[in-house]
Amino acid sequence: MMSGKTVIVTGANSGIGKATAAGIVRLRGRVIMACRDLTRAEEAARDIRLQTGADGSLVVVRYLDLASLTSVRAFCQGIIEDEPRLDVLINNAGVYQCPLTRTEDGFEMQFGVNHLGHFLLTHLLLDLLKRSAPSRVVVVSSKLYKHGDINFEDLNSEQSYDKAFAYGRSKLANLLFTCELARRLEGSGVTVNALTPGIVRTNLGRHVQVSVVAKPLFNLLSWGLFKTPEEGARTSVYLASSPDVEGVRGKCFADCRPQVLLDKATDQRVASKLWDISEVMVGVTT
């Protein structure tokens, strides 16, 4: 189904990203794993080859640090030089509720990686996606977008920082980005859709504090209630590959079904303003 197609998955060395990459390879697609930790990425690539029986050419590892705009530019330059086509870009990588830290360029880490890094990445790869049309962009958001707001007065958390709110804001930004990009790509043959994977057992929650006493119970509950990475990746693989969503754009899916979002996630005025400010922040001119 994906034979002959090339797919980039960011953050593909663990969790949902790794399961997404494996899912694409099972459909005979070729995956470029865009990762910051090359050692872990190579291990994940070996795992995927073993799991799927795919030959080495279907799984490629490339260095990408979304917390560095220089790294994003270098990665895209390499892709544009080496790849004749790009059929799907899956913006999957994410930082979750980390203590206040800044990216190399001075952005609050969650907003910087989850939104701005992917914003620049997508922008720089758009021409290649357009040349490869029909092609797709898939954006991994989260239901926790509901707890975020776009405060244009303090997008970079200079005045205050709440790690849960900042995560929600970055995931709300993902949805607004999807909405605005879909509008801009009308008629281009490139579609963009978002998804919320649900609560998945991944190492994304490593910054969440659980007391020593509660830990065994938390682990037990998580095995019972949370999705496996494979279940969490199902909608990403669906949006990347299914003929059912051919031509569908600007929607958000969960469990392979379109969702109704809160108004703040589809507000055209806010989406457009966020786009303009993001362009300035990452230094692109259109």
GUKELUM-233636 format. One line per 8 residues: number of its first residue (from 1); their letters; for each residue y, z, x of N, C-alpha, C. Coordinates in Angstrom, 1 decimal. Atoms other than C-alpha are relative to their C-alpha. Layout:
<pts>
NUM = a = Y/Z/X/Y/Z/X/Y/Z/X | ...
</pts>
This chain:
<pts>
1 = mmsgktvi = -1.2/0.0/0.8/0.0/0.0/0.0/1.3/0.0/0.9 | -1.2/0.0/-0.9/2.4/0.7/2.9/-0.3/-0.8/1.3 | 0.4/0.8/-1.1/0.7/-1.7/5.3/1.2/-0.9/0.5 | -1.0/0.8/-0.5/3.2/-3.3/7.6/1.4/0.6/-0.1 | -1.3/-0.6/0.3/6.0/-0.9/6.6/0.2/1.1/1.1 | -0.3/-1.0/-0.9/7.8/1.4/9.0/0.9/1.1/-0.7 | -0.7/-1.1/0.7/9.0/4.9/7.8/0.4/1.0/1.1 | -0.5/-1.1/-0.8/11.1/7.5/9.6/-0.1/1.3/-0.8
9 = vtgansgi = 0.0/-1.3/0.7/10.4/11.1/8.7/0.7/1.0/1.0 | -0.6/-1.0/-0.9/12.8/13.7/10.2/-0.7/1.4/-0.2 | 0.7/-1.3/0.0/11.3/17.2/11.0/-1.4/-0.2/-0.4 | 1.4/0.4/0.4/7.8/15.7/10.9/-1.0/0.8/0.8 | 1.0/-0.7/-0.8/6.2/18.2/13.3/-0.7/1.2/-0.7 | 0.7/-1.2/0.7/5.3/20.9/10.7/0.3/-0.1/-1.5 | -0.3/-0.2/1.4/5.2/21.8/7.0/0.0/-1.3/-0.8 | 0.0/1.2/0.9/6.2/19.2/4.4/0.2/-1.3/0.8
17 = gkataagi = -0.2/1.3/-0.8/7.4/16.7/7.1/-1.3/-0.5/0.6 | 1.3/0.4/-0.6/4.0/16.7/8.8/-0.9/-0.6/-1.1 | 0.8/0.5/1.1/2.2/16.4/5.5/0.5/-1.3/-0.6 | -0.5/1.3/0.5/4.5/13.6/4.4/-0.4/-1.1/1.0 | 0.4/1.0/-1.0/3.9/11.7/7.7/-1.5/-0.4/-0.2 | 1.5/0.3/0.2/0.1/12.1/7.2/-0.2/-0.8/-1.3 | 0.2/0.7/1.3/0.4/10.9/3.6/0.4/-1.5/0.1 | -0.5/1.4/-0.2/2.3/7.7/4.7/-1.1/-0.7/0.8
25 = vrlrgrvi = 1.0/0.7/-0.9/-0.3/7.0/7.5/-1.3/-0.3/-0.8 | 1.2/0.2/0.8/-3.1/7.4/5.0/0.1/-1.3/-0.9 | -0.2/1.2/0.8/-1.5/4.6/3.0/0.2/-1.2/0.9 | -0.1/1.1/-1.1/-1.5/2.5/6.3/1.4/-0.3/0.4 | -1.4/0.2/-0.4/2.2/2.9/6.8/0.1/0.5/1.5 | -0.3/-0.4/-1.4/3.6/3.3/10.4/1.2/1.1/-0.1 | -1.0/-1.1/0.1/5.5/6.6/10.8/0.7/0.3/1.4 | -0.7/-0.5/-1.2/8.2/7.4/13.4/0.4/1.5/-0.3
33 = macrdltr = -0.3/-1.4/0.2/8.3/11.2/13.6/1.2/0.4/0.8 | -1.3/-0.3/-0.7/11.9/12.2/14.4/0.1/1.5/0.1 | 0.1/-1.5/-0.2/11.7/15.7/15.9/0.8/0.5/1.2 | -0.8/-0.6/-1.1/13.6/18.1/18.1/-1.0/0.6/1.0 | 1.0/-0.6/-0.9/10.5/19.8/19.6/-1.1/-1.0/0.3 | 0.9/1.1/-0.3/8.6/17.0/21.3/-1.4/0.5/0.3 | 1.3/-0.6/-0.3/5.7/19.2/22.4/-0.8/0.2/-1.4 | 0.6/-0.2/1.3/5.0/20.3/18.8/-0.2/-1.3/-0.8
41 = aeeaardi = 0.1/1.3/0.7/5.6/16.8/17.5/-1.2/-0.8/0.5 | 1.2/0.7/-0.6/3.0/15.3/19.9/-1.3/0.6/-0.5 | 1.2/-0.7/0.5/0.5/18.0/18.8/-0.2/-0.5/-1.5 | 0.1/0.4/1.4/1.3/17.1/15.1/-0.5/-1.4/-0.1 | 0.4/1.4/0.0/0.9/13.4/15.9/-1.5/-0.1/0.2 | 1.4/0.1/-0.3/-2.5/14.0/17.4/-0.8/0.5/-1.2 | 0.7/-0.5/1.3/-3.5/16.1/14.3/-0.1/-1.1/-1.0 | 0.0/1.0/1.1/-2.4/13.3/12.0/-1.0/-1.2/0.3
49 = rlqtgadg = 1.0/1.0/-0.4/-4.4/10.7/14.0/-1.4/0.4/-0.3 | 1.4/-0.5/0.2/-7.5/12.9/13.8/-0.3/0.1/-1.5 | 0.2/-0.2/1.5/-7.0/13.7/10.0/-0.2/-1.4/-0.7 | -0.1/1.2/0.8/-6.4/10.1/9.0/-0.9/-1.1/0.7 | 0.8/1.0/-0.7/-8.5/8.2/11.6/0.9/-1.2/0.4 | -0.9/1.1/-0.3/-5.4/6.0/12.2/0.1/-0.3/1.5 | -0.1/0.3/-1.4/-5.0/4.2/15.5/1.4/0.4/0.4 | -1.2/-0.6/-0.6/-2.2/5.4/17.8/1.3/-0.7/-0.4
57 = slvvvryl = -1.2/0.8/0.2/0.2/2.6/16.9/0.7/0.4/-1.3 | -0.6/-0.3/1.3/0.8/4.0/13.4/0.8/1.3/0.0 | -0.7/-1.3/-0.1/2.2/7.4/14.6/0.8/0.0/1.3 | -0.9/0.1/-1.1/5.2/7.3/16.9/0.9/1.3/0.0 | -0.9/-1.2/-0.1/7.2/10.4/18.2/1.3/-0.4/0.7 | -1.3/0.3/-0.6/10.9/10.1/18.9/0.9/1.3/0.0 | -0.8/-1.2/0.0/13.4/12.8/19.9/1.2/-0.2/-0.9 | -1.2/-0.1/0.8/16.1/13.7/17.4/0.3/1.5/-0.3
65 = dlasltsv = -0.6/-1.4/0.3/18.2/16.9/17.3/1.1/-0.2/-1.0 | -1.0/0.2/1.0/20.1/16.9/14.0/1.2/0.9/0.2 | -1.1/-0.9/-0.2/22.3/19.7/15.3/0.9/-0.6/1.1 | -0.8/0.7/-1.0/23.8/17.2/17.8/0.3/-1.4/-0.4 | -0.4/1.3/0.4/25.8/14.2/16.7/-0.3/-1.0/1.1 | 0.3/0.9/-1.1/25.3/12.7/20.2/-1.5/-0.4/-0.1 | 1.5/0.3/0.1/21.5/13.0/19.7/-0.2/-0.9/-1.1 | 0.2/0.9/1.1/21.7/11.4/16.3/0.4/-1.4/0.3
73 = rafcqgii = -0.5/1.3/-0.4/23.7/8.5/17.7/-1.0/-0.7/1.0 | 0.9/0.6/-1.0/21.3/8.0/20.6/-1.3/-0.4/-0.7 | 1.2/0.4/0.7/18.3/8.1/18.3/0.1/-1.3/-0.8 | -0.3/1.2/0.8/19.8/5.5/16.0/0.1/-1.2/0.8 | -0.1/1.1/-0.9/20.7/3.3/18.9/-1.4/-0.5/0.4 | 1.4/0.3/-0.4/17.1/3.4/20.1/-0.8/-0.7/-1.1 | 0.8/0.6/1.2/15.7/2.6/16.6/0.5/-1.4/-0.2 | -0.6/1.3/0.2/18.2/-0.3/16.2/-0.5/-1.0/1.0
81 = edeprldv = 0.4/0.9/-1.1/17.2/-1.8/19.6/-1.5/-0.3/-0.1 | 1.5/0.2/-0.1/13.4/-1.3/19.2/-0.7/-0.4/-1.3 | 0.7/0.2/1.3/12.6/-1.7/15.5/0.6/-1.2/-0.7 | -0.4/1.2/0.7/12.8/-5.1/13.8/0.3/0.3/-1.5 | -0.2/-0.3/1.4/12.7/-3.4/10.4/-0.2/1.5/-0.2 | 0.2/-1.4/0.5/13.0/0.0/8.6/-0.1/0.0/-1.5 | 0.2/0.1/1.4/11.5/0.3/5.2/0.3/1.2/-0.8 | -0.3/-1.3/0.7/11.9/4.0/4.4/0.6/1.0/1.0
89 = linnagvy = -0.5/-1.2/-0.8/14.1/6.8/5.8/-0.2/1.2/-0.9 | 0.2/-1.3/0.7/12.9/10.3/4.7/0.8/1.1/0.7 | -0.8/-1.1/-0.6/15.6/12.9/5.4/-0.6/1.3/-0.4 | 0.9/-1.2/0.4/13.2/15.9/5.4/0.4/1.2/0.8 | -0.2/-1.2/-0.9/14.2/18.2/8.3/1.0/1.0/-0.7 | -0.9/-1.0/0.5/15.9/21.4/7.3/0.0/1.3/0.7 | -0.1/-1.4/-0.5/17.2/24.8/8.5/0.2/0.9/-1.2 | 0.0/-0.8/1.2/16.7/27.6/6.1/0.5/1.5/0.3
97 = qcpltrte = -0.5/-1.4/0.0/18.8/30.8/5.8/0.0/0.6/1.4 | -0.1/-0.6/-1.4/19.4/31.3/9.5/1.2/0.8/0.1 | -1.2/-0.7/-0.2/21.8/33.8/10.8/1.2/-0.9/0.4 | -1.1/0.9/-0.3/25.3/32.4/11.4/-0.1/-0.6/1.4 | 0.0/0.7/-1.3/25.0/29.8/14.2/0.8/-1.3/-0.2 | -0.7/1.3/0.0/26.9/26.7/15.1/-0.7/-1.1/0.7 | 0.6/1.2/-0.7/25.7/23.2/16.0/0.9/-0.2/1.3 | -0.7/0.4/-1.2/26.7/21.6/19.3/1.5/-0.4/-0.3
105 = dgfemqfg = -1.3/0.5/0.4/29.7/20.1/17.4/0.9/1.0/-0.7 | -0.8/-1.1/0.7/30.8/23.4/15.9/-0.1/0.2/-1.5 | 0.2/-0.1/1.4/29.5/23.0/12.4/-1.0/1.2/-0.3 | 0.9/-1.0/0.5/27.8/25.9/10.5/-1.4/-0.7/0.0 | 1.3/0.7/-0.2/24.1/25.2/11.3/-0.7/-0.6/-1.2 | 0.7/0.5/1.2/22.7/24.8/7.8/0.7/-1.3/-0.6 | -0.8/1.1/0.5/25.5/22.5/6.6/-0.1/-1.2/1.1 | 0.0/1.0/-1.1/25.5/20.7/10.0/-1.3/-0.8/0.1
113 = vnhlghfl = 1.3/0.7/-0.1/21.7/19.9/10.1/-0.4/-0.6/-1.3 | 0.5/0.4/1.3/20.8/19.7/6.4/0.8/-1.1/-0.6 | -0.9/1.0/0.6/23.8/17.6/5.4/0.6/-1.0/1.0 | -0.8/0.9/-0.9/26.0/16.3/8.2/-0.9/-0.9/1.0 | 0.9/0.8/-0.9/23.2/15.3/10.7/-0.6/-1.1/-0.7 | 0.7/1.0/0.8/21.4/13.4/8.0/1.0/-1.0/-0.6 | -1.1/0.9/0.5/24.7/11.9/6.7/0.2/-1.1/1.1 | -0.3/1.0/-1.1/25.4/10.3/10.1/-1.2/-0.8/0.3
121 = lthllldl = 1.3/0.8/-0.2/21.7/9.3/10.6/-0.1/-1.1/-1.0 | 0.1/1.0/1.0/21.7/7.5/7.3/1.0/-1.1/0.1 | -1.2/0.9/-0.2/25.1/5.9/7.9/-0.4/-1.1/1.1 | 0.2/0.9/-1.2/24.0/4.5/11.3/-1.2/-0.9/-0.2 | 1.3/0.9/0.2/20.6/3.1/10.0/0.2/-0.9/-1.3 | -0.1/0.8/1.2/22.0/1.5/6.8/-0.1/-1.5/0.2 | 0.1/1.4/-0.2/22.4/-1.9/8.2/-1.4/-0.5/0.2 | 1.4/0.4/-0.2/18.8/-2.0/9.4/-0.8/0.1/-1.4
129 = lkrsapsr = 0.6/-0.1/1.3/17.7/-0.7/6.0/0.3/-1.1/-1.0 | -0.4/1.1/0.9/19.7/-3.4/4.2/-0.7/-1.3/0.4 | 0.7/1.2/-0.5/18.2/-6.1/6.4/-1.5/0.0/-0.3 | 1.5/-0.1/0.3/14.7/-4.8/5.5/-0.2/0.1/-1.5 | 0.1/-0.2/1.4/15.4/-4.6/1.8/-1.1/-0.9/-0.6 | -0.2/-1.3/0.7/13.8/-3.8/-0.6/-0.4/1.2/0.9 | 0.3/-1.2/-0.8/13.9/-0.4/1.3/0.5/1.2/-0.7 | -0.2/-1.2/0.7/14.3/3.2/0.4/0.5/1.1/0.9
137 = vvvvsskl = -0.4/-1.2/-0.6/16.1/6.4/1.4/-0.5/1.2/-0.9 | 0.5/-1.2/0.8/14.4/9.7/0.3/0.6/1.3/0.6 | -0.7/-1.2/-0.4/16.4/13.0/0.5/-0.7/1.2/-0.5 | 0.7/-1.2/0.5/14.6/16.3/0.4/1.0/1.1/-0.2 | -1.0/-1.1/0.4/16.8/18.9/-1.4/-0.8/1.2/-0.3 | 0.7/-1.2/0.4/15.8/22.2/-3.0/0.6/0.5/-1.3 | -0.5/-0.6/1.3/16.1/23.9/-6.4/1.0/1.1/0.3 | -1.0/-1.0/-0.4/18.2/26.5/-4.5/1.4/-0.6/0.0
145 = ykhgdinf = -1.3/0.6/0.1/21.0/24.0/-4.8/0.9/0.7/-1.1 | -0.7/-0.6/1.1/21.8/25.9/-8.0/0.9/1.2/0.5 | -0.7/-1.2/-0.5/23.0/28.9/-5.9/1.2/-0.4/1.0 | -1.0/0.4/-0.9/25.4/26.8/-3.9/1.2/-0.6/-0.7 | -1.2/0.7/0.5/29.0/25.5/-4.4/0.7/-0.7/1.1 | -0.8/0.7/-1.1/31.1/23.0/-2.5/1.4/0.6/-0.1 | -1.3/-0.6/-0.1/34.1/25.0/-1.5/0.7/-0.8/1.2 | -0.6/0.8/-0.9/36.3/22.4/0.2/1.0/0.8/1.0
153 = edlnseqs = -0.9/-0.8/-0.8/38.5/25.2/1.6/-0.7/0.6/1.2 | 0.7/-0.7/-1.1/35.7/26.6/3.7/-1.4/-0.6/0.1 | 1.2/0.7/-0.1/33.0/24.0/4.1/-0.8/0.4/1.2 | 0.6/-0.4/-1.3/32.3/25.2/7.6/-0.2/1.4/0.2 | 0.2/-1.5/0.0/32.0/28.9/6.8/0.8/0.6/1.1 | -0.9/-0.6/-0.9/35.0/29.8/8.9/0.5/1.4/-0.5 | -0.6/-1.3/0.6/36.2/32.5/6.4/-1.1/1.0/-0.3 | 1.1/-0.9/0.4/32.9/33.9/5.2/-1.3/-0.7/0.2
161 = ydkafayg = 1.3/0.6/-0.2/29.2/33.4/5.7/-1.1/0.8/-0.8 | 1.1/-0.6/0.6/26.3/34.2/3.4/-1.2/-1.0/0.2 | 1.0/1.0/-0.4/23.1/32.6/4.7/-0.7/-0.7/-1.2 | 0.7/0.6/1.2/21.5/32.1/1.2/1.0/-1.0/-0.7 | -1.0/0.9/0.7/24.7/30.6/-0.3/0.2/-1.2/0.9 | -0.2/1.1/-0.9/25.1/28.4/2.8/-1.1/-1.0/-0.1 | 1.2/0.9/0.2/21.6/27.0/2.3/0.1/-0.7/-1.3 | -0.2/0.6/1.3/22.3/26.4/-1.4/1.0/-1.1/0.1
169 = rsklanll = -1.1/1.0/-0.1/25.5/24.6/-0.5/-0.5/-1.3/0.8 | 0.5/1.2/-0.8/23.7/22.3/2.1/-0.9/-0.8/-0.9 | 0.9/0.8/0.8/21.1/21.4/-0.5/0.7/-0.6/-1.2 | -0.9/0.6/1.0/23.8/20.8/-3.2/0.6/-1.3/0.6 | -0.6/1.2/-0.7/25.5/18.5/-0.6/-1.0/-1.1/0.1 | 1.0/1.1/0.0/22.2/16.6/-0.3/-0.1/-0.8/-1.3 | 0.0/0.6/1.3/22.2/15.9/-4.0/1.3/-0.9/-0.3 | -1.3/0.8/0.2/25.9/14.8/-4.1/0.0/-1.2/0.9
177 = ftcelarr = 0.1/1.1/-1.0/25.2/12.6/-1.0/-0.9/-1.1/-0.7 | 0.9/0.9/0.6/22.3/11.0/-2.9/0.7/-0.8/-1.1 | -0.7/0.6/1.1/24.5/10.4/-5.9/1.1/-1.0/0.4 | -1.1/0.9/-0.5/27.4/8.8/-3.9/-0.6/-1.2/0.7 | 0.6/1.1/-0.7/25.1/6.8/-1.7/-0.6/-1.0/-0.9 | 0.6/0.9/1.0/23.3/5.3/-4.7/1.0/-0.9/-0.6 | -1.1/0.8/0.6/26.6/4.2/-6.1/0.5/-1.0/1.0 | -0.4/0.9/-1.0/27.6/2.6/-2.8/-1.0/-1.1/0.3
185 = legsgvtv = 1.1/1.0/-0.3/24.3/0.8/-2.4/-0.4/-0.9/-1.1 | 0.3/0.8/1.2/24.3/-0.8/-5.8/-0.1/-1.5/0.4 | 0.1/1.4/-0.2/23.0/-4.3/-5.5/-0.4/-0.4/1.5 | 0.3/0.2/-1.4/22.0/-3.9/-1.8/-1.5/-0.2/0.2 | 1.4/0.0/-0.2/18.3/-3.7/-2.4/-0.6/1.3/0.7 | 0.4/-1.3/-0.6/18.3/-0.2/-0.8/0.1/1.0/-1.1 | -0.1/-1.0/1.0/17.5/2.6/-3.2/0.0/1.4/0.7 | 0.0/-1.3/-0.6/18.1/6.3/-2.6/-0.3/1.0/-1.2
193 = naltpgiv = 0.3/-1.0/1.0/16.5/9.2/-4.5/-0.3/1.4/0.7 | 0.2/-1.3/-0.6/16.2/13.0/-3.9/-1.2/0.6/-0.6 | 1.1/-0.8/0.6/13.5/15.5/-4.6/0.1/1.5/0.4 | 0.1/-1.4/-0.3/12.9/19.2/-4.8/-1.5/0.3/0.1 | 1.4/-0.1/-0.2/9.5/20.1/-3.3/-0.6/1.3/-0.7 | 0.5/-1.3/0.5/9.2/23.6/-4.9/-0.2/0.9/1.2 | 0.2/-1.0/-1.0/8.2/26.7/-3.0/-1.3/-0.3/0.8 | 1.1/0.5/-0.8/5.9/25.6/-0.2/-0.2/1.0/1.2
201 = rtnlgrhv = 0.3/-0.9/-1.2/4.1/27.7/2.5/0.3/-0.8/1.3 | -0.3/0.7/-1.3/5.9/26.5/5.6/0.7/1.1/0.9 | -0.7/-1.0/-0.9/7.6/28.2/8.6/1.5/0.0/-0.2 | -1.5/0.1/0.2/11.0/27.4/7.1/0.5/1.4/-0.3 | -0.4/-1.3/0.4/11.1/31.0/5.8/0.0/1.0/1.1 | 0.2/-0.9/-1.1/10.9/32.5/9.3/1.2/1.0/0.2 | -1.1/-0.9/-0.1/14.4/34.1/9.0/0.1/0.9/-1.2 | 0.0/-0.9/1.2/13.6/35.8/5.7/-0.7/1.3/0.4
209 = qvsvvakp = 0.5/-1.3/-0.4/13.1/39.5/6.2/-0.9/0.6/-1.1 | 0.9/-0.6/0.9/10.0/41.0/4.6/-0.5/1.3/0.7 | 0.4/-1.2/-0.7/9.2/44.7/5.4/-1.5/0.0/0.4 | 1.4/-0.1/-0.5/6.0/45.5/7.3/-0.9/0.4/-1.1 | 0.8/-0.4/1.1/4.7/47.3/4.2/-0.3/-1.1/-1.0 | 0.1/1.1/1.0/5.3/44.4/1.9/-0.6/-1.3/0.5 | 0.5/1.3/-0.6/4.1/41.7/4.3/-1.4/-0.4/-0.5 | 1.3/0.5/0.5/0.4/41.7/3.3/0.0/-0.5/-1.4
217 = lfnllswg = -0.1/0.3/1.4/1.3/41.6/-0.4/0.8/-1.4/-0.1 | -0.8/1.3/0.0/3.9/38.8/0.3/-0.9/-1.1/0.4 | 0.9/1.1/-0.4/1.3/36.8/2.2/-1.0/-0.4/-1.0 | 1.0/0.2/1.0/-1.3/37.3/-0.5/0.6/-0.8/-1.2 | -0.7/0.7/1.1/1.2/36.2/-3.2/0.3/-1.4/0.3 | -0.4/1.4/-0.4/2.4/33.2/-1.2/-1.2/-0.9/0.0 | 1.2/0.9/0.0/-1.2/31.9/-0.9/-0.3/-0.3/-1.5 | 0.3/0.2/1.4/-1.6/32.3/-4.7/1.0/-0.8/-0.7
225 = lfktpeeg = -1.0/0.6/0.8/1.7/31.0/-5.9/0.7/-1.2/0.6 | -0.7/1.1/-0.7/3.2/28.7/-3.3/-0.9/-1.2/0.2 | 0.7/1.3/-0.2/2.3/25.1/-2.8/-0.5/-0.1/1.4 | 0.4/0.4/-1.3/0.4/23.8/0.2/1.0/-1.0/0.5 | -0.9/1.1/-0.5/2.5/21.5/2.5/-0.4/-1.4/-0.6 | 0.5/1.3/0.6/0.3/18.6/1.1/0.5/-0.1/-1.4 | -0.6/0.1/1.4/1.3/19.5/-2.5/1.5/-0.2/0.1 | -1.5/0.1/-0.1/4.9/19.9/-1.4/0.5/-1.4/0.4
233 = artsvyla = -0.4/1.3/-0.5/4.9/16.5/0.3/-0.3/-1.1/-1.0 | 0.5/1.1/0.9/3.4/14.6/-2.7/1.2/-0.8/-0.6 | -1.2/0.8/0.6/6.8/13.7/-4.2/0.7/-0.8/1.0 | -0.6/0.8/-1.0/8.2/12.6/-0.9/-0.8/-1.3/0.3 | 0.8/1.2/-0.2/5.2/10.2/-0.4/0.1/-0.9/-1.2 | -0.1/0.8/1.2/5.5/9.1/-4.0/1.3/-0.8/0.0 | -1.3/0.7/0.0/9.2/8.2/-3.6/0.1/-1.0/1.1 | 0.0/0.9/-1.2/8.5/6.5/-0.3/-0.8/-1.3/-0.3
241 = sspdvegv = 1.0/1.1/0.1/5.6/4.3/-1.6/-0.2/-0.5/-1.3 | 0.5/0.4/1.3/5.1/4.1/-5.3/0.8/-1.2/-0.6 | -0.6/1.1/0.7/5.8/0.9/-7.2/0.7/0.5/-1.3 | -0.7/-0.5/1.2/6.8/3.1/-10.2/1.5/0.2/0.2 | -1.4/-0.3/-0.2/10.1/3.9/-8.6/0.8/-1.2/0.7 | -0.6/1.2/-0.5/10.9/0.4/-7.4/1.3/-0.2/-0.8 | -1.2/0.2/0.7/14.6/-0.1/-8.2/0.7/1.2/-0.6 | -0.5/-1.3/0.5/15.1/3.5/-9.4/0.9/0.6/1.1
249 = rgkcfadc = -0.9/-0.5/-1.0/18.1/5.1/-7.7/0.9/1.1/-0.5 | -0.9/-1.1/0.4/20.3/8.2/-7.7/-0.6/1.0/-0.8 | 0.7/-1.1/0.8/17.7/10.4/-9.3/-0.5/1.1/0.9 | 0.6/-1.1/-0.8/16.2/13.7/-8.3/-1.4/0.2/-0.7 | 1.4/-0.2/0.5/12.4/14.2/-8.7/-0.6/1.3/0.4 | 0.8/-1.2/-0.3/10.1/17.2/-8.8/-1.4/-0.3/-0.6 | 1.4/0.3/0.4/6.3/16.9/-9.0/-0.1/-1.5/-0.5 | 0.0/1.4/0.3/6.8/13.1/-9.1/0.6/-0.4/-1.4
257 = rpqvlldk = -0.6/0.3/1.3/8.9/13.3/-12.3/1.5/0.2/0.2 | -1.5/-0.2/-0.1/12.7/12.8/-12.7/0.4/1.3/-0.7 | -0.6/-1.3/0.5/14.7/16.0/-13.2/1.4/-0.1/-0.6 | -1.4/-0.1/0.5/17.8/16.9/-15.1/0.7/1.0/0.9 | -0.7/-0.8/-0.9/20.3/18.3/-12.6/1.2/0.7/-0.7 | -1.3/-0.6/0.5/23.2/20.7/-13.2/1.1/-0.9/0.3 | -1.1/0.9/-0.1/26.5/18.9/-13.6/0.6/0.0/1.4 | -0.7/-0.1/-1.4/27.8/20.2/-10.2/-0.7/-0.9/1.0
265 = atdqrvas = 0.7/0.8/-1.0/25.1/18.1/-8.5/0.2/-1.5/-0.2 | -0.3/1.5/0.3/26.2/14.8/-10.1/1.4/-0.3/-0.2 | -1.4/0.2/0.2/29.9/15.3/-10.2/0.6/-1.1/0.9 | -0.4/1.2/-0.8/31.2/11.9/-9.1/1.3/0.3/0.9 | -1.3/-0.3/-0.8/34.7/13.2/-8.0/-0.3/0.8/1.2 | 0.3/-0.9/-1.2/33.2/16.0/-5.8/-0.9/-0.8/1.0 | 0.9/0.8/-0.9/30.5/13.6/-4.4/0.8/-1.0/0.8 | -0.9/0.9/-0.8/33.2/11.1/-3.4/0.8/0.7/1.0
273 = klwdisev = -0.8/-0.8/-1.0/35.4/13.7/-1.8/-0.8/0.5/1.1 | 0.9/-0.6/-1.0/32.5/15.3/0.0/-0.4/-1.1/1.0 | 0.3/1.2/-0.9/31.6/11.8/1.4/1.1/-0.3/0.9 | -1.1/0.3/-0.9/35.1/11.2/2.7/0.2/1.1/1.0 | -0.2/-1.1/-0.9/35.3/14.6/4.3/-1.1/0.0/1.1 | 1.2/0.1/-0.9/31.8/14.2/5.8/0.2/-1.1/1.1 | -0.3/1.1/-1.0/32.9/10.9/7.4/0.9/0.4/1.1 | -1.0/-0.5/-1.0/35.8/12.6/9.1/-0.7/1.0/0.9
281 = mvgvtt = 0.7/-1.0/-0.8/33.6/15.5/10.2/-0.9/-0.6/1.1 | 1.0/0.6/-1.0/31.0/13.3/11.9/0.6/-1.2/0.8 | -0.7/1.0/-0.8/33.6/10.8/13.1/-0.4/-1.4/-0.2 | 0.3/1.4/0.3/32.6/7.6/11.3/1.2/-0.6/-0.8 | -1.0/0.7/0.8/35.0/5.0/9.9/-0.7/-1.2/-0.7 | 0.7/1.1/0.7/33.9/2.5/7.3/1.0/-1.1/-0.2
</pts>
